[in-house]
Amino acid sequence: MYATIGTVKGNTVFTSDTSLERYDGKKVVITVLDDETQYTTVSDEKLFALSNSLINQNMEAYRELAK
């Protein structure tokens, strides 16, 4: 699993994260934040905790992607 940030414009997600190229063709789940505040840097531990929480809350979406 991998997490990054980007901006949605139309039906495209823009990011400057070039390491995404290695995931070309992979299925993704996109979580859109309604929050308009600036991004802040968080520790890996906090990021993993948040990510695990989102995965648990959206388990059905991940099951559909696995099909």
Secondary structure as the mmCIF struct_conf table of DSSP 4:
data_model
#
loop_
_struct_conf.conf_type_id
_struct_conf.id
_struct_conf.beg_label_comp_id
_struct_conf.beg_label_asym_id
_struct_conf.beg_label_seq_id
_struct_conf.end_label_comp_id
_struct_conf.end_label_asym_id
_struct_conf.end_label_seq_id
STRN STRN1 THR A 7 LYS A 9
TURN_TY1_P TURN_TY1_P1 GLY A 10 ASN A 11
STRN STRN2 THR A 12 PHE A 14
HELX_RH_3T_P HELX_RH_3T_P1 THR A 18 TYR A 23
TURN_TY1_P TURN_TY1_P2 ASP A 24 GLY A 25
BEND BEND1 THR A 37 THR A 37
HELX_LH_PP_P HELX_LH_PP_P1 GLN A 38 TYR A 39
HELX_RH_AL_P HELX_RH_AL_P1 ASP A 44 GLN A 57
TURN_TY1_P TURN_TY1_P3 ASN A 58 ASN A 58
HELX_RH_AL_P HELX_RH_AL_P2 MET A 59 ALA A 66
#
